[in-house]
Amino acid sequence: MYSTLVDLRLVTWSPTTEEARRFLHQIGILSAIHGRRGPVAIVATQPMLFGMSRMRAALSDQAAGQIGTFYELAEAERWLAAQQVPTT
C-alpha cells in the first residue's frame, strides 16, 4: 500500500466533467499498476478544484483508502505522514 500526493496548485482552469472523470480514472490506473492504494492527499487552491476534490473524498470508498483535500501543501504532507499505512 502507498500514499499519494496530488498537487493541483498550478491548475488554473475549471476542469470539465470529462476532465475530472479522467483524472479520477488515473487514480484507479495507479492502483491497478502499483497495487492497493493508501491515503490520497489532494492539494488544490482553485475553488472549483477544491470543491470537486472534497466531493470526491466524500463519495469515495473508504475501504480503498482515505482521501483528504487541502489548500496548503504542508498541511497535506502532515496529514499523509499521520496516516497509518501498513507495510507488507
PDB file of N, CA, C and O in Angstrom, chain B, residues numbered from 101:
ATOM      1  N   MET B 101       0.849  -1.166   0.000  1.00  0.00           N
ATOM      2  CA  MET B 101       0.000   0.000   0.000  1.00  0.00           C
ATOM      3  C   MET B 101       0.900   1.237   0.000  1.00  0.00           C
ATOM      4  O   MET B 101       2.001   1.197   0.549  1.00  0.00           O
ATOM      5  N   TYR B 102       0.454   2.309  -0.596  1.00  0.00           N
ATOM      6  CA  TYR B 102       1.263   3.511  -0.747  1.00  0.00           C
ATOM      7  C   TYR B 102       0.395   4.757  -0.611  1.00  0.00           C
ATOM      8  O   TYR B 102      -0.811   4.719  -0.859  1.00  0.00           O
ATOM      9  N   SER B 103       1.012   5.840  -0.223  1.00  0.00           N
ATOM     10  CA  SER B 103       0.336   7.133  -0.135  1.00  0.00           C
ATOM     11  C   SER B 103       0.539   7.891  -1.439  1.00  0.00           C
ATOM     12  O   SER B 103       1.504   7.652  -2.164  1.00  0.00           O
ATOM     13  N   THR B 104      -0.380   8.806  -1.729  1.00  0.00           N
ATOM     14  CA  THR B 104      -0.288   9.614  -2.941  1.00  0.00           C
ATOM     15  C   THR B 104      -0.566  11.071  -2.602  1.00  0.00           C
ATOM     16  O   THR B 104      -1.497  11.387  -1.862  1.00  0.00           O
ATOM     17  N   LEU B 105       0.260  11.953  -3.158  1.00  0.00           N
ATOM     18  CA  LEU B 105       0.045  13.386  -3.033  1.00  0.00           C
ATOM     19  C   LEU B 105      -0.248  13.926  -4.429  1.00  0.00           C
ATOM     20  O   LEU B 105       0.590  13.828  -5.325  1.00  0.00           O
ATOM     21  N   VAL B 106      -1.428  14.490  -4.610  1.00  0.00           N
ATOM     22  CA  VAL B 106      -1.829  15.064  -5.893  1.00  0.00           C
ATOM     23  C   VAL B 106      -1.783  16.580  -5.739  1.00  0.00           C
ATOM     24  O   VAL B 106      -2.574  17.162  -4.996  1.00  0.00           O
ATOM     25  N   ASP B 107      -0.857  17.208  -6.441  1.00  0.00           N
ATOM     26  CA  ASP B 107      -0.652  18.647  -6.324  1.00  0.00           C
ATOM     27  C   ASP B 107      -1.286  19.357  -7.519  1.00  0.00           C
ATOM     28  O   ASP B 107      -0.770  19.293  -8.635  1.00  0.00           O
ATOM     29  N   LEU B 108      -2.399  20.029  -7.280  1.00  0.00           N
ATOM     30  CA  LEU B 108      -3.133  20.733  -8.337  1.00  0.00           C
ATOM     31  C   LEU B 108      -3.006  22.247  -8.198  1.00  0.00           C
ATOM     32  O   LEU B 108      -3.806  22.987  -8.770  1.00  0.00           O
ATOM     33  N   ARG B 109      -2.013  22.717  -7.447  1.00  0.00           N
ATOM     34  CA  ARG B 109      -1.893  24.154  -7.183  1.00  0.00           C
ATOM     35  C   ARG B 109      -1.675  24.978  -8.445  1.00  0.00           C
ATOM     36  O   ARG B 109      -2.081  26.139  -8.492  1.00  0.00           O
ATOM     37  N   LEU B 110      -1.047  24.413  -9.463  1.00  0.00           N
ATOM     38  CA  LEU B 110      -0.775  25.182 -10.679  1.00  0.00           C
ATOM     39  C   LEU B 110      -1.890  25.082 -11.720  1.00  0.00           C
ATOM     40  O   LEU B 110      -1.805  25.709 -12.776  1.00  0.00           O
ATOM     41  N   VAL B 111      -2.925  24.308 -11.435  1.00  0.00           N
ATOM     42  CA  VAL B 111      -4.060  24.208 -12.353  1.00  0.00           C
ATOM     43  C   VAL B 111      -4.899  25.466 -12.189  1.00  0.00           C
ATOM     44  O   VAL B 111      -5.376  25.759 -11.092  1.00  0.00           O
ATOM     45  N   THR B 112      -5.080  26.206 -13.270  1.00  0.00           N
ATOM     46  CA  THR B 112      -5.772  27.489 -13.191  1.00  0.00           C
ATOM     47  C   THR B 112      -7.142  27.484 -13.863  1.00  0.00           C
ATOM     48  O   THR B 112      -7.870  28.473 -13.781  1.00  0.00           O
ATOM     49  N   TRP B 113      -7.499  26.403 -14.514  1.00  0.00           N
ATOM     50  CA  TRP B 113      -8.787  26.344 -15.180  1.00  0.00           C
ATOM     51  C   TRP B 113      -9.734  25.441 -14.400  1.00  0.00           C
ATOM     52  O   TRP B 113      -9.303  24.640 -13.570  1.00  0.00           O
ATOM     53  N   SER B 114     -11.000  25.577 -14.670  1.00  0.00           N
ATOM     54  CA  SER B 114     -12.001  24.686 -14.083  1.00  0.00           C
ATOM     55  C   SER B 114     -12.181  23.518 -15.035  1.00  0.00           C
ATOM     56  O   SER B 114     -12.582  23.714 -16.182  1.00  0.00           O
ATOM     57  N   PRO B 115     -11.893  22.308 -14.581  1.00  0.00           N
ATOM     58  CA  PRO B 115     -11.994  21.168 -15.480  1.00  0.00           C
ATOM     59  C   PRO B 115     -13.445  20.864 -15.837  1.00  0.00           C
ATOM     60  O   PRO B 115     -14.370  21.123 -15.067  1.00  0.00           O
ATOM     61  N   THR B 116     -13.606  20.314 -17.016  1.00  0.00           N
ATOM     62  CA  THR B 116     -14.928  19.844 -17.420  1.00  0.00           C
ATOM     63  C   THR B 116     -15.220  18.566 -16.648  1.00  0.00           C
ATOM     64  O   THR B 116     -14.335  18.004 -16.003  1.00  0.00           O
ATOM     65  N   THR B 117     -16.450  18.118 -16.716  1.00  0.00           N
ATOM     66  CA  THR B 117     -16.817  16.856 -16.072  1.00  0.00           C
ATOM     67  C   THR B 117     -15.978  15.718 -16.635  1.00  0.00           C
ATOM     68  O   THR B 117     -15.537  14.847 -15.886  1.00  0.00           O
ATOM     69  N   GLU B 118     -15.754  15.716 -17.940  1.00  0.00           N
ATOM     70  CA  GLU B 118     -14.952  14.658 -18.561  1.00  0.00           C
ATOM     71  C   GLU B 118     -13.502  14.703 -18.084  1.00  0.00           C
ATOM     72  O   GLU B 118     -12.904  13.656 -17.837  1.00  0.00           O
ATOM     73  N   GLU B 119     -12.932  15.890 -17.952  1.00  0.00           N
ATOM     74  CA  GLU B 119     -11.557  16.006 -17.459  1.00  0.00           C
ATOM     75  C   GLU B 119     -11.452  15.503 -16.017  1.00  0.00           C
ATOM     76  O   GLU B 119     -10.493  14.819 -15.660  1.00  0.00           O
ATOM     77  N   ALA B 120     -12.436  15.844 -15.201  1.00  0.00           N
ATOM     78  CA  ALA B 120     -12.437  15.362 -13.817  1.00  0.00           C
ATOM     79  C   ALA B 120     -12.568  13.847 -13.779  1.00  0.00           C
ATOM     80  O   ALA B 120     -11.909  13.186 -12.977  1.00  0.00           O
ATOM     81  N   ARG B 121     -13.406  13.299 -14.633  1.00  0.00           N
ATOM     82  CA  ARG B 121     -13.586  11.844 -14.702  1.00  0.00           C
ATOM     83  C   ARG B 121     -12.271  11.162 -15.090  1.00  0.00           C
ATOM     84  O   ARG B 121     -11.909  10.135 -14.517  1.00  0.00           O
ATOM     85  N   ARG B 122     -11.556  11.738 -16.069  1.00  0.00           N
ATOM     86  CA  ARG B 122     -10.267  11.157 -16.486  1.00  0.00           C
ATOM     87  C   ARG B 122      -9.239  11.229 -15.373  1.00  0.00           C
ATOM     88  O   ARG B 122      -8.470  10.289 -15.174  1.00  0.00           O
ATOM     89  N   PHE B 123      -9.218  12.339 -14.644  1.00  0.00           N
ATOM     90  CA  PHE B 123      -8.298  12.487 -13.522  1.00  0.00           C
ATOM     91  C   PHE B 123      -8.550  11.400 -12.480  1.00  0.00           C
ATOM     92  O   PHE B 123      -7.612  10.752 -12.014  1.00  0.00           O
ATOM     93  N   LEU B 124      -9.805  11.204 -12.119  1.00  0.00           N
ATOM     94  CA  LEU B 124     -10.133  10.180 -11.129  1.00  0.00           C
ATOM     95  C   LEU B 124      -9.823   8.782 -11.660  1.00  0.00           C
ATOM     96  O   LEU B 124      -9.438   7.892 -10.901  1.00  0.00           O
ATOM     97  N   HIS B 125      -9.990   8.600 -12.953  1.00  0.00           N
ATOM     98  CA  HIS B 125      -9.657   7.316 -13.572  1.00  0.00           C
ATOM     99  C   HIS B 125      -8.160   7.024 -13.423  1.00  0.00           C
ATOM    100  O   HIS B 125      -7.761   5.876 -13.233  1.00  0.00           O
ATOM    101  N   GLN B 126      -7.338   8.076 -13.510  1.00  0.00           N
ATOM    102  CA  GLN B 126      -5.887   7.906 -13.361  1.00  0.00           C
ATOM    103  C   GLN B 126      -5.529   7.338 -11.988  1.00  0.00           C
ATOM    104  O   GLN B 126      -4.604   6.534 -11.872  1.00  0.00           O
ATOM    105  N   ILE B 127      -6.249   7.748 -10.956  1.00  0.00           N
ATOM    106  CA  ILE B 127      -6.008   7.205  -9.615  1.00  0.00           C
ATOM    107  C   ILE B 127      -6.284   5.703  -9.623  1.00  0.00           C
ATOM    108  O   ILE B 127      -5.551   4.931  -9.003  1.00  0.00           O
ATOM    109  N   GLY B 128      -7.337   5.290 -10.323  1.00  0.00           N
ATOM    110  CA  GLY B 128      -7.638   3.862 -10.445  1.00  0.00           C
ATOM    111  C   GLY B 128      -6.550   3.115 -11.206  1.00  0.00           C
ATOM    112  O   GLY B 128      -6.211   1.983 -10.859  1.00  0.00           O
ATOM    113  N   ILE B 129      -6.006   3.742 -12.236  1.00  0.00           N
ATOM    114  CA  ILE B 129      -4.923   3.111 -13.010  1.00  0.00           C
ATOM    115  C   ILE B 129      -3.694   2.922 -12.126  1.00  0.00           C
ATOM    116  O   ILE B 129      -3.042   1.879 -12.191  1.00  0.00           O
ATOM    117  N   LEU B 130      -3.371   3.911 -11.307  1.00  0.00           N
ATOM    118  CA  LEU B 130      -2.234   3.772 -10.392  1.00  0.00           C
ATOM    119  C   LEU B 130      -2.423   2.566  -9.476  1.00  0.00           C
ATOM    120  O   LEU B 130      -1.476   1.823  -9.218  1.00  0.00           O
ATOM    121  N   SER B 131      -3.639   2.377  -8.988  1.00  0.00           N
ATOM    122  CA  SER B 131      -3.913   1.226  -8.122  1.00  0.00           C
ATOM    123  C   SER B 131      -3.743  -0.083  -8.883  1.00  0.00           C
ATOM    124  O   SER B 131      -3.232  -1.059  -8.333  1.00  0.00           O
ATOM    125  N   ALA B 132      -4.168  -0.111 -10.139  1.00  0.00           N
ATOM    126  CA  ALA B 132      -4.031  -1.329 -10.943  1.00  0.00           C
ATOM    127  C   ALA B 132      -2.562  -1.658 -11.200  1.00  0.00           C
ATOM    128  O   ALA B 132      -2.182  -2.829 -11.235  1.00  0.00           O
ATOM    129  N   ILE B 133      -1.746  -0.638 -11.376  1.00  0.00           N
ATOM    130  CA  ILE B 133      -0.327  -0.852 -11.659  1.00  0.00           C
ATOM    131  C   ILE B 133       0.464  -1.153 -10.388  1.00  0.00           C
ATOM    132  O   ILE B 133       1.276  -2.078 -10.362  1.00  0.00           O
ATOM    133  N   HIS B 134       0.227  -0.375  -9.341  1.00  0.00           N
ATOM    134  CA  HIS B 134       1.068  -0.436  -8.143  1.00  0.00           C
ATOM    135  C   HIS B 134       0.437  -1.170  -6.969  1.00  0.00           C
ATOM    136  O   HIS B 134       1.060  -1.296  -5.915  1.00  0.00           O
ATOM    137  N   GLY B 135      -0.785  -1.655  -7.132  1.00  0.00           N
ATOM    138  CA  GLY B 135      -1.452  -2.341  -6.026  1.00  0.00           C
ATOM    139  C   GLY B 135      -2.362  -1.397  -5.265  1.00  0.00           C
ATOM    140  O   GLY B 135      -2.522  -0.227  -5.614  1.00  0.00           O
ATOM    141  N   ARG B 136      -2.945  -1.936  -4.227  1.00  0.00           N
ATOM    142  CA  ARG B 136      -3.923  -1.189  -3.436  1.00  0.00           C
ATOM    143  C   ARG B 136      -3.312   0.101  -2.900  1.00  0.00           C
ATOM    144  O   ARG B 136      -2.209   0.097  -2.352  1.00  0.00           O
ATOM    145  N   ARG B 137      -4.036   1.198  -3.062  1.00  0.00           N
ATOM    146  CA  ARG B 137      -3.536   2.484  -2.611  1.00  0.00           C
ATOM    147  C   ARG B 137      -3.912   2.734  -1.164  1.00  0.00           C
ATOM    148  O   ARG B 137      -4.862   2.168  -0.624  1.00  0.00           O
ATOM    149  N   GLY B 138      -3.126   3.602  -0.569  1.00  0.00           N
ATOM    150  CA  GLY B 138      -3.417   4.074   0.781  1.00  0.00           C
ATOM    151  C   GLY B 138      -4.051   5.447   0.689  1.00  0.00           C
ATOM    152  O   GLY B 138      -4.820   5.722  -0.232  1.00  0.00           O
ATOM    153  N   PRO B 139      -3.734   6.303   1.635  1.00  0.00           N
ATOM    154  CA  PRO B 139      -4.342   7.636   1.649  1.00  0.00           C
ATOM    155  C   PRO B 139      -3.889   8.494   0.478  1.00  0.00           C
ATOM    156  O   PRO B 139      -2.759   8.385   0.002  1.00  0.00           O
ATOM    157  N   VAL B 140      -4.805   9.356   0.024  1.00  0.00           N
ATOM    158  CA  VAL B 140      -4.523  10.300  -1.052  1.00  0.00           C
ATOM    159  C   VAL B 140      -4.778  11.702  -0.513  1.00  0.00           C
ATOM    160  O   VAL B 140      -5.862  11.993  -0.008  1.00  0.00           O
ATOM    161  N   ALA B 141      -3.775  12.569  -0.623  1.00  0.00           N
ATOM    162  CA  ALA B 141      -3.928  13.973  -0.249  1.00  0.00           C
ATOM    163  C   ALA B 141      -3.956  14.790  -1.531  1.00  0.00           C
ATOM    164  O   ALA B 141      -3.038  14.709  -2.346  1.00  0.00           O
ATOM    165  N   ILE B 142      -5.005  15.573  -1.706  1.00  0.00           N
ATOM    166  CA  ILE B 142      -5.151  16.419  -2.885  1.00  0.00           C
ATOM    167  C   ILE B 142      -4.996  17.865  -2.443  1.00  0.00           C
ATOM    168  O   ILE B 142      -5.707  18.326  -1.550  1.00  0.00           O
ATOM    169  N   VAL B 143      -4.067  18.580  -3.064  1.00  0.00           N
ATOM    170  CA  VAL B 143      -3.844  19.995  -2.761  1.00  0.00           C
ATOM    171  C   VAL B 143      -4.376  20.807  -3.939  1.00  0.00           C
ATOM    172  O   VAL B 143      -3.913  20.661  -5.070  1.00  0.00           O
ATOM    173  N   ALA B 144      -5.353  21.664  -3.654  1.00  0.00           N
ATOM    174  CA  ALA B 144      -5.966  22.474  -4.705  1.00  0.00           C
ATOM    175  C   ALA B 144      -6.230  23.863  -4.150  1.00  0.00           C
ATOM    176  O   ALA B 144      -6.813  24.004  -3.075  1.00  0.00           O
ATOM    177  N   THR B 145      -5.807  24.883  -4.871  1.00  0.00           N
ATOM    178  CA  THR B 145      -6.059  26.253  -4.435  1.00  0.00           C
ATOM    179  C   THR B 145      -7.179  26.923  -5.222  1.00  0.00           C
ATOM    180  O   THR B 145      -7.740  27.928  -4.784  1.00  0.00           O
ATOM    181  N   GLN B 146      -7.501  26.363  -6.381  1.00  0.00           N
ATOM    182  CA  GLN B 146      -8.591  26.896  -7.198  1.00  0.00           C
ATOM    183  C   GLN B 146      -9.899  26.383  -6.587  1.00  0.00           C
ATOM    184  O   GLN B 146     -10.061  25.173  -6.431  1.00  0.00           O
ATOM    185  N   PRO B 147     -10.837  27.273  -6.237  1.00  0.00           N
ATOM    186  CA  PRO B 147     -12.046  26.856  -5.520  1.00  0.00           C
ATOM    187  C   PRO B 147     -12.829  25.720  -6.189  1.00  0.00           C
ATOM    188  O   PRO B 147     -13.316  24.827  -5.495  1.00  0.00           O
ATOM    189  N   MET B 148     -12.960  25.735  -7.514  1.00  0.00           N
ATOM    190  CA  MET B 148     -13.706  24.679  -8.194  1.00  0.00           C
ATOM    191  C   MET B 148     -13.020  23.321  -7.997  1.00  0.00           C
ATOM    192  O   MET B 148     -13.683  22.326  -7.702  1.00  0.00           O
ATOM    193  N   LEU B 149     -11.704  23.284  -8.160  1.00  0.00           N
ATOM    194  CA  LEU B 149     -10.967  22.031  -7.969  1.00  0.00           C
ATOM    195  C   LEU B 149     -11.034  21.563  -6.525  1.00  0.00           C
ATOM    196  O   LEU B 149     -11.192  20.372  -6.255  1.00  0.00           O
ATOM    197  N   PHE B 150     -10.913  22.501  -5.604  1.00  0.00           N
ATOM    198  CA  PHE B 150     -11.004  22.146  -4.191  1.00  0.00           C
ATOM    199  C   PHE B 150     -12.361  21.510  -3.900  1.00  0.00           C
ATOM    200  O   PHE B 150     -12.440  20.467  -3.252  1.00  0.00           O
ATOM    201  N   GLY B 151     -13.425  22.145  -4.381  1.00  0.00           N
ATOM    202  CA  GLY B 151     -14.776  21.619  -4.154  1.00  0.00           C
ATOM    203  C   GLY B 151     -14.989  20.254  -4.788  1.00  0.00           C
ATOM    204  O   GLY B 151     -15.592  19.370  -4.180  1.00  0.00           O
ATOM    205  N   MET B 152     -14.491  20.080  -6.017  1.00  0.00           N
ATOM    206  CA  MET B 152     -14.625  18.781  -6.681  1.00  0.00           C
ATOM    207  C   MET B 152     -13.845  17.712  -5.930  1.00  0.00           C
ATOM    208  O   MET B 152     -14.290  16.569  -5.826  1.00  0.00           O
ATOM    209  N   SER B 153     -12.691  18.080  -5.411  1.00  0.00           N
ATOM    210  CA  SER B 153     -11.883  17.132  -4.658  1.00  0.00           C
ATOM    211  C   SER B 153     -12.573  16.748  -3.356  1.00  0.00           C
ATOM    212  O   SER B 153     -12.554  15.584  -2.955  1.00  0.00           O
ATOM    213  N   ARG B 154     -13.175  17.721  -2.705  1.00  0.00           N
ATOM    214  CA  ARG B 154     -13.929  17.429  -1.469  1.00  0.00           C
ATOM    215  C   ARG B 154     -15.103  16.508  -1.750  1.00  0.00           C
ATOM    216  O   ARG B 154     -15.382  15.595  -0.972  1.00  0.00           O
ATOM    217  N   MET B 155     -15.792  16.744  -2.861  1.00  0.00           N
ATOM    218  CA  MET B 155     -16.908  15.880  -3.225  1.00  0.00           C
ATOM    219  C   MET B 155     -16.420  14.460  -3.482  1.00  0.00           C
ATOM    220  O   MET B 155     -17.049  13.496  -3.047  1.00  0.00           O
ATOM    221  N   ARG B 156     -15.295  14.329  -4.192  1.00  0.00           N
ATOM    222  CA  ARG B 156     -14.716  13.015  -4.463  1.00  0.00           C
ATOM    223  C   ARG B 156     -14.372  12.312  -3.157  1.00  0.00           C
ATOM    224  O   ARG B 156     -14.626  11.116  -3.008  1.00  0.00           O
ATOM    225  N   ALA B 157     -13.795  13.047  -2.212  1.00  0.00           N
ATOM    226  CA  ALA B 157     -13.441  12.459  -0.925  1.00  0.00           C
ATOM    227  C   ALA B 157     -14.687  11.970  -0.188  1.00  0.00           C
ATOM    228  O   ALA B 157     -14.680  10.896   0.412  1.00  0.00           O
ATOM    229  N   ALA B 158     -15.747  12.763  -0.239  1.00  0.00           N
ATOM    230  CA  ALA B 158     -16.982  12.395   0.455  1.00  0.00           C
ATOM    231  C   ALA B 158     -17.635  11.156  -0.159  1.00  0.00           C
ATOM    232  O   ALA B 158     -18.251  10.359   0.548  1.00  0.00           O
ATOM    233  N   LEU B 159     -17.499  11.000  -1.467  1.00  0.00           N
ATOM    234  CA  LEU B 159     -18.140   9.885  -2.163  1.00  0.00           C
ATOM    235  C   LEU B 159     -17.240   8.661  -2.312  1.00  0.00           C
ATOM    236  O   LEU B 159     -17.665   7.637  -2.846  1.00  0.00           O
ATOM    237  N   SER B 160     -16.001   8.766  -1.843  1.00  0.00           N
ATOM    238  CA  SER B 160     -15.047   7.688  -2.082  1.00  0.00           C
ATOM    239  C   SER B 160     -15.340   6.464  -1.231  1.00  0.00           C
ATOM    240  O   SER B 160     -15.986   6.542  -0.186  1.00  0.00           O
ATOM    241  N   ASP B 161     -14.847   5.341  -1.707  1.00  0.00           N
ATOM    242  CA  ASP B 161     -14.917   4.080  -0.979  1.00  0.00           C
ATOM    243  C   ASP B 161     -13.842   4.133   0.104  1.00  0.00           C
ATOM    244  O   ASP B 161     -12.655   4.003  -0.195  1.00  0.00           O
ATOM    245  N   GLN B 162     -14.243   4.321   1.346  1.00  0.00           N
ATOM    246  CA  GLN B 162     -13.276   4.467   2.428  1.00  0.00           C
ATOM    247  C   GLN B 162     -12.392   3.228   2.596  1.00  0.00           C
ATOM    248  O   GLN B 162     -11.273   3.332   3.100  1.00  0.00           O
ATOM    249  N   ALA B 163     -12.879   2.071   2.184  1.00  0.00           N
ATOM    250  CA  ALA B 163     -12.060   0.863   2.257  1.00  0.00           C
ATOM    251  C   ALA B 163     -10.875   0.943   1.311  1.00  0.00           C
ATOM    252  O   ALA B 163      -9.862   0.277   1.527  1.00  0.00           O
ATOM    253  N   ALA B 164     -10.992   1.753   0.260  1.00  0.00           N
ATOM    254  CA  ALA B 164      -9.904   1.901  -0.713  1.00  0.00           C
ATOM    255  C   ALA B 164      -8.830   2.855  -0.204  1.00  0.00           C
ATOM    256  O   ALA B 164      -7.763   2.958  -0.809  1.00  0.00           O
ATOM    257  N   GLY B 165      -9.089   3.541   0.880  1.00  0.00           N
ATOM    258  CA  GLY B 165      -8.124   4.485   1.427  1.00  0.00           C
ATOM    259  C   GLY B 165      -8.726   5.866   1.560  1.00  0.00           C
ATOM    260  O   GLY B 165      -9.536   6.284   0.733  1.00  0.00           O
ATOM    261  N   GLN B 166      -8.334   6.562   2.587  1.00  0.00           N
ATOM    262  CA  GLN B 166      -8.842   7.897   2.843  1.00  0.00           C
ATOM    263  C   GLN B 166      -8.381   8.871   1.757  1.00  0.00           C
ATOM    264  O   GLN B 166      -7.312   8.712   1.168  1.00  0.00           O
ATOM    265  N   ILE B 167      -9.216   9.880   1.509  1.00  0.00           N
ATOM    266  CA  ILE B 167      -8.846  10.974   0.620  1.00  0.00           C
ATOM    267  C   ILE B 167      -9.044  12.263   1.398  1.00  0.00           C
ATOM    268  O   ILE B 167     -10.125  12.524   1.926  1.00  0.00           O
ATOM    269  N   GLY B 168      -7.989  13.067   1.462  1.00  0.00           N
ATOM    270  CA  GLY B 168      -8.068  14.361   2.124  1.00  0.00           C
ATOM    271  C   GLY B 168      -7.838  15.464   1.109  1.00  0.00           C
ATOM    272  O   GLY B 168      -7.058  15.297   0.171  1.00  0.00           O
ATOM    273  N   THR B 169      -8.513  16.592   1.293  1.00  0.00           N
ATOM    274  CA  THR B 169      -8.376  17.724   0.385  1.00  0.00           C
ATOM    275  C   THR B 169      -7.876  18.923   1.181  1.00  0.00           C
ATOM    276  O   THR B 169      -8.380  19.217   2.265  1.00  0.00           O
ATOM    277  N   PHE B 170      -6.877  19.612   0.628  1.00  0.00           N
ATOM    278  CA  PHE B 170      -6.202  20.665   1.363  1.00  0.00           C
ATOM    279  C   PHE B 170      -5.900  21.853   0.456  1.00  0.00           C
ATOM    280  O   PHE B 170      -5.731  21.700  -0.754  1.00  0.00           O
ATOM    281  N   TYR B 171      -5.835  23.040   1.058  1.00  0.00           N
ATOM    282  CA  TYR B 171      -5.397  24.235   0.341  1.00  0.00           C
ATOM    283  C   TYR B 171      -3.883  24.388   0.408  1.00  0.00           C
ATOM    284  O   TYR B 171      -3.280  24.954  -0.504  1.00  0.00           O
ATOM    285  N   GLU B 172      -3.261  23.891   1.476  1.00  0.00           N
ATOM    286  CA  GLU B 172      -1.833  24.079   1.716  1.00  0.00           C
ATOM    287  C   GLU B 172      -1.069  22.768   1.583  1.00  0.00           C
ATOM    288  O   GLU B 172      -1.495  21.743   2.115  1.00  0.00           O
ATOM    289  N   LEU B 173       0.051  22.795   0.881  1.00  0.00           N
ATOM    290  CA  LEU B 173       0.886  21.612   0.689  1.00  0.00           C
ATOM    291  C   LEU B 173       1.396  21.073   2.020  1.00  0.00           C
ATOM    292  O   LEU B 173       1.363  19.864   2.248  1.00  0.00           O
ATOM    293  N   ALA B 174       1.863  21.947   2.896  1.00  0.00           N
ATOM    294  CA  ALA B 174       2.405  21.499   4.186  1.00  0.00           C
ATOM    295  C   ALA B 174       1.346  20.756   5.002  1.00  0.00           C
ATOM    296  O   ALA B 174       1.651  19.759   5.656  1.00  0.00           O
ATOM    297  N   GLU B 175       0.111  21.238   4.963  1.00  0.00           N
ATOM    298  CA  GLU B 175      -0.974  20.580   5.688  1.00  0.00           C
ATOM    299  C   GLU B 175      -1.237  19.187   5.111  1.00  0.00           C
ATOM    300  O   GLU B 175      -1.462  18.235   5.858  1.00  0.00           O
ATOM    301  N   ALA B 176      -1.209  19.071   3.792  1.00  0.00           N
ATOM    302  CA  ALA B 176      -1.406  17.768   3.140  1.00  0.00           C
ATOM    303  C   ALA B 176      -0.288  16.802   3.509  1.00  0.00           C
ATOM    304  O   ALA B 176      -0.539  15.627   3.779  1.00  0.00           O
ATOM    305  N   GLU B 177       0.934  17.295   3.519  1.00  0.00           N
ATOM    306  CA  GLU B 177       2.077  16.446   3.875  1.00  0.00           C
ATOM    307  C   GLU B 177       1.979  15.966   5.321  1.00  0.00           C
ATOM    308  O   GLU B 177       2.262  14.803   5.608  1.00  0.00           O
ATOM    309  N   ARG B 178       1.577  16.858   6.238  1.00  0.00           N
ATOM    310  CA  ARG B 178       1.401  16.459   7.640  1.00  0.00           C
ATOM    311  C   ARG B 178       0.308  15.398   7.766  1.00  0.00           C
ATOM    312  O   ARG B 178       0.463  14.425   8.503  1.00  0.00           O
ATOM    313  N   TRP B 179      -0.794  15.592   7.043  1.00  0.00           N
ATOM    314  CA  TRP B 179      -1.893  14.634   7.090  1.00  0.00           C
ATOM    315  C   TRP B 179      -1.445  13.266   6.587  1.00  0.00           C
ATOM    316  O   TRP B 179      -1.741  12.244   7.206  1.00  0.00           O
ATOM    317  N   LEU B 180      -0.729  13.249   5.457  1.00  0.00           N
ATOM    318  CA  LEU B 180      -0.232  11.975   4.922  1.00  0.00           C
ATOM    319  C   LEU B 180       0.705  11.293   5.919  1.00  0.00           C
ATOM    320  O   LEU B 180       0.621  10.080   6.115  1.00  0.00           O
ATOM    321  N   ALA B 181       1.585  12.054   6.542  1.00  0.00           N
ATOM    322  CA  ALA B 181       2.535  11.478   7.495  1.00  0.00           C
ATOM    323  C   ALA B 181       1.815  10.875   8.704  1.00  0.00           C
ATOM    324  O   ALA B 181       2.313   9.927   9.313  1.00  0.00           O
ATOM    325  N   ALA B 182       0.661  11.413   9.049  1.00  0.00           N
ATOM    326  CA  ALA B 182      -0.077  10.929  10.214  1.00  0.00           C
ATOM    327  C   ALA B 182      -0.943   9.698   9.913  1.00  0.00           C
ATOM    328  O   ALA B 182      -1.419   9.038  10.837  1.00  0.00           O
ATOM    329  N   GLN B 183      -1.145   9.391   8.649  1.00  0.00           N
ATOM    330  CA  GLN B 183      -1.973   8.243   8.271  1.00  0.00           C
ATOM    331  C   GLN B 183      -1.209   6.952   8.504  1.00  0.00           C
ATOM    332  O   GLN B 183       0.002   6.881   8.296  1.00  0.00           O
ATOM    333  N   GLN B 184      -1.926   5.950   8.932  1.00  0.00           N
ATOM    334  CA  GLN B 184      -1.318   4.639   9.141  1.00  0.00           C
ATOM    335  C   GLN B 184      -1.356   3.873   7.842  1.00  0.00           C
ATOM    336  O   GLN B 184      -2.434   3.517   7.365  1.00  0.00           O
ATOM    337  N   VAL B 185      -0.187   3.608   7.251  1.00  0.00           N
ATOM    338  CA  VAL B 185      -0.094   2.822   6.031  1.00  0.00           C
ATOM    339  C   VAL B 185       0.635   1.543   6.396  1.00  0.00           C
ATOM    340  O   VAL B 185       1.844   1.566   6.628  1.00  0.00           O
ATOM    341  N   PRO B 186      -0.095   0.404   6.452  1.00  0.00           N
ATOM    342  CA  PRO B 186       0.558  -0.846   6.822  1.00  0.00           C
ATOM    343  C   PRO B 186       1.644  -1.233   5.813  1.00  0.00           C
ATOM    344  O   PRO B 186       1.475  -1.060   4.606  1.00  0.00           O
ATOM    345  N   THR B 187       2.726  -1.745   6.311  1.00  0.00           N
ATOM    346  CA  THR B 187       3.784  -2.242   5.427  1.00  0.00           C
ATOM    347  C   THR B 187       3.565  -3.722   5.203  1.00  0.00           C
ATOM    348  O   THR B 187       3.041  -4.424   6.069  1.00  0.00           O
ATOM    349  N   THR B 188       3.970  -4.191   4.038  1.00  0.00           N
ATOM    350  CA  THR B 188       3.791  -5.616   3.725  1.00  0.00           C
ATOM    351  C   THR B 188       5.091  -6.343   3.806  1.00  0.00           C
ATOM    352  O   THR B 188       5.138  -7.551   3.575  1.00  0.00           O
TER     353      THR B 188
END
